[in-house]
Amino acid sequence: MLEENRAYKELLDVYKEIKIISSVESVMYWDNRTYMPKAASAYRGEQISYLAGVAHQKRTDSRIGSLLQDLDAKNIDRNDTTVVAVNLREWWREYNKSVKLPQELVEERSRTAVEAQAVWIEARSKNDFAMFKPWLQKTVDLCLRTAEYLGYENEPYDAMLDDYEPGASTENTAETLTKLCAELVPLIKAIGEAPRQPDTSILKRNYPIEAQRSLVSEIARSIGYSFDSGRLDETTHPFCSGLGPSDARITTRYDENFINSALFGVIHEAGHGIYEQNQPKEHYGSPMGDFVSLGIHESQSRMWENVVGRSNAFWEYWYPKAQEYFPHLQDVSLDDFHFAINAVSPSYIRVEADEITYNLHIMLRFELERAMSRGELKVDDVPAAWNEKFKEYLGIDLPDDTNGCLQDIHWSGGDMGYFPTYSLGNLYAAQMYEKALDDLGDLDADFRVGNFLRLKDWLTENVHKHGKRYNSSDLIRTITGKSLSAEPLVKYLKSKFEQLYNL
């Protein structure tokens, strides 16, 4: 059996060791973004840079290349979906990319990410783009250097995108997002002109943070997030960190006068955490125990946050409990609350945007990143370009850079190429959920009585347990029998919001 092959077993051991190093690095990143003292950022950068360098040395060891060649001699079909074939395919992919990158570049990127994030937090709080600008310039330069070493088919952004959505091309992604936004713009206009509008002041009453924390923890647990293998903490920009086979942590931020931030932020991050907690533990450290792509990862969080978490059936169960935590909601009907949390209106902050306009936020970032990678947009001009596109897409003026180009953590972390995966995740989520309804029947009936685990188990069976067995496009085709399409998302959004707004 190939599982008993000497070369294969040695590769498993090597990559498990690399995974351990990477997970220690992830713990340090998590600490950096939660509880680490502010003054410790420079030294933390050195620590993470060192670990990244050690991991890179191991990834690029010529011994790995020899072992992979030994396995190739066994005539394994890398297009097969067996455990060995999948691991071999992905190991080759990682090795071929890693050997192209100089260790000093890998270390510099890791060190810069820690230091830049510390500056970004302060710059965001002070509305001071000038403070962050040199770090953004350095980040863009490092990403471009990386792209040149990796190589690309048409433009540098291809290499950046491939880090997060393997196999995706910039051109195809641009086409997909453009088509999606073209469908949504007239819907947004019709909603804005609709006579029936929600009362969103409901969401801006006083919501004590301790009560919020209790409610969102209950909700996260009910949809399948395990606090035995995770925890919930506070941070500037919410995130989920998979730190080990039984350690997937989520974070949020609380606003005492706006419940949506933590409420839907936690449901979103819990979706990520559920994916991390339900990958096959027996394969941890190998590709078969890892997630497919950030687009697929995002499909899990967006499905729970929006398709489930903003549904009327979900709140038929949870609203009475919310009213217990927040007695001032006693005078608000379920219908009014449900309408308010689904309000469609252009807003400043991406992570708090509604389901429809959210995709315009992504299009804006994608276009700016692509322009920077092509040298068509200088870092000095980012705030003005951001504000101009924001006005073009969302029709409102930004009050400052804190609500504009300084709102997201991604650029400070060196994550250029990440943003498009959010909208791809919306597309994957809608198409998967459509299939889940075909397979499972009336899920709303489950939600009304607080049963969310049938859907969670379906996702584990169809997504989580497969690791990297399929790439994104093959996975969605395997699950639904169809290639990725904007049609299910557009159909879902039109059906939901035309009903809400009486269009």
C-alpha positions as CSV (number, residue, x, y, z in Angstrom):
1,M,0.0,0.0,0.0
2,L,1.2,3.5,-0.9
3,E,0.3,4.7,2.6
4,E,3.1,2.4,3.9
5,N,5.6,3.7,1.3
6,R,8.8,5.0,3.0
7,A,8.9,8.2,1.0
8,Y,5.2,8.9,1.7
9,K,5.6,8.4,5.4
10,E,8.6,10.6,5.6
11,L,6.8,13.4,3.7
12,L,3.9,13.1,6.2
13,D,6.3,13.5,9.1
14,V,8.1,16.5,7.5
15,Y,4.8,18.3,6.7
16,K,3.4,17.6,10.1
17,E,6.5,19.2,11.6
18,I,6.1,22.2,9.3
19,K,2.4,22.5,10.4
20,I,3.4,22.5,14.0
21,I,5.8,25.4,13.3
22,S,3.1,27.3,11.4
23,S,0.6,26.7,14.1
24,V,3.0,28.2,16.7
25,E,3.3,31.2,14.4
26,S,-0.5,31.4,14.2
27,V,-0.7,31.4,18.0
28,M,1.7,34.4,18.0
29,Y,-0.4,36.2,15.4
30,W,-3.5,35.6,17.5
31,D,-1.9,37.0,20.6
32,N,-0.6,39.9,18.6
33,R,-4.1,40.8,17.6
34,T,-5.8,40.2,20.9
35,Y,-3.8,40.6,24.2
36,M,-0.2,41.4,23.3
37,P,1.2,44.6,24.8
38,K,1.4,47.3,22.2
39,A,5.1,47.9,22.8
40,A,5.9,44.2,22.1
41,S,5.1,44.4,18.3
42,A,8.7,44.9,17.1
43,Y,10.0,41.9,19.0
44,R,7.0,39.8,18.1
45,G,7.8,40.6,14.5
46,E,11.3,39.1,15.0
47,Q,9.8,36.0,16.7
48,I,7.4,35.4,13.8
49,S,10.0,36.2,11.2
50,Y,12.2,33.5,12.7
51,L,9.5,30.9,12.7
52,A,8.5,31.7,9.2
53,G,12.2,31.4,8.2
54,V,12.5,28.0,9.9
55,A,9.3,26.7,8.2
56,H,10.5,28.0,4.8
57,Q,13.8,26.2,5.2
58,K,12.0,23.0,5.8
59,R,9.5,23.6,2.9
60,T,12.4,24.1,0.5
61,D,14.7,21.3,1.7
62,S,15.9,19.4,-1.4
63,R,15.1,16.2,0.4
64,I,11.4,17.0,-0.1
65,G,11.9,17.3,-3.9
66,S,13.7,13.9,-3.9
67,L,10.9,12.3,-1.9
68,L,8.2,13.7,-4.2
69,Q,10.1,12.4,-7.2
70,D,10.3,9.0,-5.6
71,L,6.5,9.0,-5.3
72,D,6.1,10.2,-8.9
73,A,8.0,7.1,-9.9
74,K,5.1,5.1,-8.5
75,N,2.9,6.5,-11.4
76,I,0.4,8.1,-9.0
77,D,-2.3,10.0,-10.9
78,R,-2.3,13.4,-9.3
79,N,-5.7,14.1,-10.7
80,D,-7.1,11.2,-8.6
81,T,-9.0,11.9,-5.4
82,T,-7.4,9.3,-3.2
83,V,-5.7,10.5,0.0
84,V,-2.2,9.8,-1.3
85,A,-2.9,11.4,-4.7
86,V,-4.4,14.5,-3.2
87,N,-1.5,14.9,-0.7
88,L,1.1,14.4,-3.5
89,R,-0.6,17.0,-5.8
90,E,-0.8,19.6,-3.1
91,W,2.7,18.9,-1.7
92,W,4.1,19.4,-5.2
93,R,2.2,22.7,-5.5
94,E,3.5,24.0,-2.2
95,Y,7.0,22.8,-2.9
96,N,7.2,24.4,-6.4
97,K,6.0,27.7,-5.0
98,S,8.2,27.7,-1.9
99,V,11.5,27.0,-3.7
100,K,11.0,30.1,-5.8
101,L,10.9,32.4,-2.8
102,P,14.1,33.6,-1.1
103,Q,14.1,33.0,2.7
104,E,14.9,36.7,3.4
105,L,11.8,37.7,1.5
106,V,9.6,35.3,3.5
107,E,11.1,36.5,6.8
108,E,10.7,40.2,5.8
109,R,7.0,39.7,4.9
110,S,6.3,38.1,8.2
111,R,8.1,40.7,10.2
112,T,6.6,43.6,8.3
113,A,3.0,42.2,8.8
114,V,3.4,42.3,12.6
115,E,4.9,45.8,12.7
116,A,2.5,47.2,10.0
117,Q,-0.6,45.9,11.9
118,A,0.5,47.7,15.0
119,V,0.9,50.9,13.1
120,W,-2.4,50.4,11.2
121,I,-4.3,50.0,14.5
122,E,-3.0,53.4,15.7
123,A,-3.4,55.1,12.3
124,R,-7.0,53.8,12.1
125,S,-7.8,55.2,15.6
126,K,-6.2,58.6,14.7
127,N,-7.6,58.8,11.2
128,D,-4.0,59.3,10.0
129,F,-3.3,57.7,6.6
130,A,0.1,59.4,6.5
131,M,1.2,57.3,9.4
132,F,0.3,54.1,7.7
133,K,1.4,55.1,4.1
134,P,5.0,54.0,4.3
135,W,4.0,50.6,5.6
136,L,1.4,50.2,2.9
137,Q,4.1,51.1,0.3
138,K,6.4,48.5,1.8
139,T,3.6,45.9,1.8
140,V,2.8,46.5,-1.8
141,D,6.5,46.3,-2.8
142,L,6.9,43.0,-0.9
143,C,3.8,41.6,-2.6
144,L,5.0,42.6,-6.0
145,R,8.5,41.1,-5.3
146,T,6.8,37.9,-4.3
147,A,4.7,37.8,-7.4
148,E,7.8,38.3,-9.6
149,Y,9.5,35.3,-7.9
150,L,6.4,33.1,-8.2
151,G,5.6,34.1,-11.8
152,Y,2.2,34.7,-13.3
153,E,0.4,34.2,-16.6
154,N,-0.9,37.7,-17.3
155,E,-0.4,40.1,-14.4
156,P,1.1,40.2,-10.9
157,Y,-2.3,40.0,-9.3
158,D,-2.7,36.5,-10.7
159,A,0.1,35.3,-8.3
160,M,-1.4,37.2,-5.4
161,L,-4.9,35.8,-5.9
162,D,-3.6,32.3,-6.3
163,D,-2.3,32.4,-2.7
164,Y,-5.9,32.5,-1.5
165,E,-8.0,31.0,-4.3
166,P,-5.7,28.5,-6.0
167,G,-6.4,28.2,-9.7
168,A,-8.4,31.4,-10.0
169,S,-7.4,34.0,-12.5
170,T,-7.7,37.8,-12.2
171,E,-9.4,38.1,-15.5
172,N,-12.1,35.5,-14.7
173,T,-12.6,36.9,-11.2
174,A,-13.1,40.4,-12.6
175,E,-15.6,39.1,-15.1
176,T,-17.5,37.2,-12.4
177,L,-17.6,40.2,-10.0
178,T,-18.6,42.6,-12.8
179,K,-21.5,40.4,-13.8
180,L,-22.7,40.0,-10.2
181,C,-22.5,43.8,-9.4
182,A,-24.4,44.5,-12.7
183,E,-27.3,42.4,-11.4
184,L,-27.2,44.0,-8.0
185,V,-27.0,47.7,-8.8
186,P,-30.6,48.0,-10.2
187,L,-31.9,45.9,-7.2
188,I,-30.2,48.4,-4.8
189,K,-31.7,51.3,-6.6
190,A,-35.2,49.8,-6.5
191,I,-34.8,49.1,-2.8
192,G,-33.7,52.6,-2.1
193,E,-36.8,54.0,-3.8
194,A,-39.2,51.5,-2.2
195,P,-42.0,53.1,-0.1
196,R,-41.6,50.5,2.6
197,Q,-38.4,51.0,4.6
198,P,-37.2,49.4,7.9
199,D,-36.7,51.2,11.2
200,T,-33.0,50.6,11.8
201,S,-33.0,52.7,15.0
202,I,-34.1,49.5,16.7
203,L,-30.5,48.2,16.3
204,K,-29.0,51.4,17.8
205,R,-30.5,51.2,21.2
206,N,-28.4,50.4,24.3
207,Y,-27.2,46.8,24.2
208,P,-25.1,46.0,27.3
209,I,-21.9,44.2,26.2
210,E,-22.1,41.4,28.8
211,A,-25.6,40.6,27.5
212,Q,-24.3,40.7,23.9
213,R,-21.5,38.4,24.8
214,S,-23.9,35.8,26.4
215,L,-26.3,35.9,23.5
216,V,-23.7,35.5,20.7
217,S,-22.0,32.7,22.6
218,E,-25.2,30.8,22.9
219,I,-25.9,31.3,19.2
220,A,-22.4,30.2,18.1
221,R,-22.7,27.1,20.2
222,S,-26.2,26.3,18.8
223,I,-25.0,26.3,15.2
224,G,-22.1,23.9,15.9
225,Y,-19.2,25.9,17.1
226,S,-17.5,24.1,20.0
227,F,-16.1,26.1,22.9
228,D,-14.3,23.0,24.0
229,S,-12.1,23.5,20.9
230,G,-12.3,27.2,20.6
231,R,-12.9,30.5,22.4
232,L,-14.3,34.0,21.8
233,D,-12.2,37.1,22.4
234,E,-12.2,40.8,21.5
235,T,-10.1,42.5,18.8
236,T,-9.9,45.5,16.5
237,H,-10.9,43.6,13.4
238,P,-12.7,40.3,13.9
239,F,-11.1,37.1,12.6
240,C,-10.9,33.3,13.1
241,S,-7.6,31.5,13.7
242,G,-7.2,27.7,13.2
243,L,-4.4,27.0,15.6
244,G,-4.5,23.2,15.7
245,P,-6.7,20.1,15.2
246,S,-8.8,21.0,18.3
247,D,-8.1,24.8,18.6
248,A,-10.1,27.2,16.4
249,R,-10.5,30.6,18.0
250,I,-12.9,33.4,17.0
251,T,-12.9,37.1,17.9
252,T,-15.3,40.0,17.6
253,R,-15.7,43.6,18.6
254,Y,-18.6,45.0,20.6
255,D,-20.5,48.2,20.2
256,E,-22.9,49.0,23.1
257,N,-25.1,51.1,20.8
258,F,-25.2,48.8,17.7
259,I,-26.0,45.2,18.1
260,N,-25.1,44.1,14.5
261,S,-21.4,44.4,15.0
262,A,-21.0,41.5,17.4
263,L,-24.1,39.6,16.6
264,F,-23.4,39.0,12.9
265,G,-19.7,39.2,13.4
266,V,-19.7,36.2,15.8
267,I,-22.1,34.2,13.6
268,H,-19.7,34.9,10.7
269,E,-16.6,33.9,12.5
270,A,-18.3,30.9,14.1
271,G,-18.9,29.7,10.5
272,H,-15.2,29.8,9.9
273,G,-14.5,28.1,13.2
274,I,-17.0,25.3,12.4
275,Y,-15.1,24.6,9.2
276,E,-11.8,24.5,11.1
277,Q,-13.1,22.3,13.8
278,N,-14.6,19.7,11.5
279,Q,-11.7,19.1,9.1
280,P,-10.5,15.5,9.4
281,K,-8.2,15.4,12.4
282,E,-6.6,12.2,11.3
283,H,-5.2,14.1,8.4
284,Y,-4.0,17.2,10.3
285,G,-0.7,18.4,8.9
286,S,-1.4,17.1,5.4
287,P,-3.4,18.7,2.6
288,M,-6.2,16.2,3.2
289,G,-6.7,17.9,6.6
290,D,-6.7,21.4,5.4
291,F,-9.3,23.8,3.9
292,V,-9.7,24.2,0.2
293,S,-9.5,27.9,-0.4
294,L,-10.5,31.2,1.3
295,G,-13.4,31.4,-1.1
296,I,-14.8,28.1,0.2
297,H,-13.9,29.1,3.8
298,E,-15.8,32.3,3.3
299,S,-18.8,30.4,1.9
300,Q,-19.2,28.7,5.3
301,S,-19.1,31.9,7.3
302,R,-21.4,33.9,4.9
303,M,-23.9,31.0,4.8
304,W,-24.3,31.0,8.6
305,E,-24.2,34.8,8.9
306,N,-26.6,35.7,6.1
307,V,-28.5,32.9,4.6
308,V,-29.2,31.4,8.0
309,G,-28.5,34.1,10.5
310,R,-30.6,36.8,8.9
311,S,-33.5,34.5,8.0
312,N,-36.9,34.9,9.6
313,A,-37.0,31.2,10.7
314,F,-33.7,31.7,12.6
315,W,-35.2,34.6,14.5
316,E,-38.5,32.9,15.2
317,Y,-36.4,30.7,17.5
318,W,-33.8,33.3,18.7
319,Y,-35.9,36.5,19.0
320,P,-37.7,35.6,22.3
321,K,-34.3,34.9,23.8
322,A,-32.9,38.2,22.5
323,Q,-35.9,40.0,24.1
324,E,-34.9,38.3,27.4
325,Y,-31.4,39.7,27.2
326,F,-32.6,43.1,25.9
327,P,-36.0,43.9,27.5
328,H,-36.3,47.1,25.5
329,L,-37.0,44.9,22.4
330,Q,-40.3,43.8,24.0
331,D,-42.0,46.6,22.1
332,V,-40.5,45.6,18.8
333,S,-42.2,42.9,16.7
334,L,-40.3,40.0,15.2
335,D,-41.2,41.3,11.7
336,D,-39.8,44.7,12.5
337,F,-36.6,43.3,14.0
338,H,-36.1,40.9,11.0
339,F,-36.7,43.8,8.6
340,A,-34.2,46.0,10.4
341,I,-31.4,43.4,10.4
342,N,-31.9,43.0,6.7
343,A,-31.9,46.7,5.9
344,V,-30.2,47.5,2.6
345,S,-28.5,50.8,2.6
346,P,-25.1,52.0,1.4
347,S,-22.8,52.2,4.5
348,Y,-19.2,52.9,5.2
349,I,-17.9,49.7,6.8
350,R,-17.6,46.5,4.8
351,V,-18.0,44.1,7.7
352,E,-21.2,45.7,8.7
353,A,-22.6,46.0,5.2
354,D,-25.9,44.4,4.1
355,E,-25.9,41.3,1.9
356,I,-26.3,43.2,-1.3
357,T,-24.1,46.2,-1.1
358,Y,-21.4,44.1,0.5
359,N,-20.3,42.9,-2.9
360,L,-19.7,46.5,-4.1
361,H,-17.3,47.0,-1.2
362,I,-15.4,44.0,-2.5
363,M,-15.4,45.2,-6.1
364,L,-13.9,48.5,-4.9
365,R,-11.1,46.8,-3.0
366,F,-10.4,44.4,-5.8
367,E,-10.1,47.1,-8.4
368,L,-7.8,49.2,-6.2
369,E,-5.5,46.2,-5.4
370,R,-5.3,45.3,-9.1
371,A,-4.5,48.9,-10.0
372,M,-1.7,49.1,-7.4
373,S,-0.3,45.7,-8.6
374,R,-0.2,47.1,-12.1
375,G,1.5,50.3,-11.1
376,E,-1.6,52.3,-12.2
377,L,-2.4,53.5,-8.7
378,K,0.3,55.0,-6.4
379,V,0.0,54.5,-2.6
380,D,-0.1,58.2,-2.1
381,D,-3.3,58.3,-4.2
382,V,-5.1,55.5,-2.4
383,P,-7.4,57.6,-0.2
384,A,-8.6,59.8,-3.0
385,A,-9.1,56.8,-5.3
386,W,-11.0,54.9,-2.6
387,N,-13.3,57.8,-1.9
388,E,-13.9,58.3,-5.6
389,K,-14.9,54.7,-6.2
390,F,-16.9,54.6,-3.0
391,K,-19.0,57.5,-4.2
392,E,-19.3,55.8,-7.6
393,Y,-20.4,52.4,-6.3
394,L,-22.3,53.3,-3.1
395,G,-23.4,56.9,-3.8
396,I,-22.3,58.4,-0.5
397,D,-19.3,60.5,0.6
398,L,-16.9,59.2,3.2
399,P,-16.3,61.4,6.3
400,D,-12.7,60.2,6.9
401,D,-10.1,57.6,6.1
402,T,-10.9,55.6,9.3
403,N,-14.2,54.8,7.6
404,G,-12.5,54.5,4.2
405,C,-9.2,53.0,3.2
406,L,-8.0,52.4,6.8
407,Q,-11.0,50.2,7.9
408,D,-9.6,46.8,6.9
409,I,-6.6,44.9,8.4
410,H,-5.7,43.0,5.2
411,W,-3.2,45.4,3.7
412,S,-1.3,45.8,6.9
413,G,-1.0,42.0,7.0
414,G,0.3,41.7,3.4
415,D,-2.9,40.0,2.2
416,M,-3.3,41.5,-1.2
417,G,-5.4,39.2,-3.3
418,Y,-7.6,38.2,-0.4
419,F,-10.6,40.5,-0.9
420,P,-12.2,38.8,-4.0
421,T,-12.6,35.6,-2.0
422,Y,-15.3,37.3,0.0
423,S,-17.7,37.7,-2.9
424,L,-16.7,34.3,-4.3
425,G,-17.7,32.9,-0.9
426,N,-21.1,34.5,-1.3
427,L,-21.5,32.8,-4.6
428,Y,-20.4,29.4,-3.3
429,A,-22.7,29.8,-0.3
430,A,-25.8,30.5,-2.3
431,Q,-25.1,27.6,-4.6
432,M,-24.4,25.2,-1.8
433,Y,-27.4,26.2,0.2
434,E,-29.7,25.7,-2.8
435,K,-28.4,22.1,-3.0
436,A,-28.7,21.6,0.8
437,L,-32.4,22.5,0.5
438,D,-32.8,19.9,-2.3
439,D,-31.1,17.3,-0.1
440,L,-32.6,18.1,3.3
441,G,-36.0,19.6,2.6
442,D,-37.5,22.4,4.7
443,L,-34.6,23.7,6.7
444,D,-36.7,26.6,8.0
445,A,-38.7,24.1,9.9
446,D,-35.5,23.0,11.7
447,F,-34.4,26.6,12.4
448,R,-37.8,27.5,13.9
449,V,-37.2,25.0,16.7
450,G,-33.5,25.7,17.2
451,N,-32.2,22.8,15.2
452,F,-29.2,23.9,13.2
453,L,-27.1,20.8,13.2
454,R,-28.7,19.0,10.2
455,L,-27.3,21.8,8.1
456,K,-24.0,21.8,9.9
457,D,-23.7,18.0,9.5
458,W,-24.5,18.3,5.7
459,L,-21.7,20.9,5.4
460,T,-19.3,18.6,7.2
461,E,-20.2,15.7,4.9
462,N,-20.0,17.7,1.7
463,V,-17.3,20.3,2.5
464,H,-15.4,19.9,5.7
465,K,-14.4,16.3,5.6
466,H,-12.8,16.5,2.1
467,G,-9.8,18.6,3.0
468,K,-8.2,19.6,-0.2
469,R,-9.5,16.6,-2.1
470,Y,-11.0,19.0,-4.7
471,N,-10.1,22.5,-5.7
472,S,-12.8,25.1,-5.4
473,S,-14.3,24.7,-8.9
474,D,-14.3,20.9,-8.6
475,L,-15.8,21.0,-5.2
476,I,-18.8,23.1,-6.1
477,R,-19.3,21.0,-9.2
478,T,-19.1,17.8,-7.1
479,I,-21.6,19.1,-4.6
480,T,-24.1,20.7,-6.9
481,G,-23.5,19.2,-10.3
482,K,-22.9,22.6,-11.7
483,S,-20.1,25.1,-12.3
484,L,-20.0,28.2,-10.1
485,S,-22.6,30.6,-11.2
486,A,-24.0,34.0,-9.9
487,E,-27.5,32.8,-10.6
488,P,-28.3,31.1,-7.3
489,L,-27.1,34.2,-5.3
490,V,-28.9,36.7,-7.5
491,K,-32.1,34.5,-7.3
492,Y,-31.8,34.2,-3.5
493,L,-31.2,38.0,-3.0
494,K,-34.0,39.0,-5.4
495,S,-36.5,36.6,-3.8
496,K,-35.7,37.7,-0.2
497,F,-35.5,41.5,-0.7
498,E,-38.3,41.9,-3.2
499,Q,-40.5,40.3,-0.5
500,L,-39.1,42.4,2.3
501,Y,-39.4,45.7,0.4
502,N,-42.7,44.8,-1.4
503,L,-41.0,45.4,-4.8
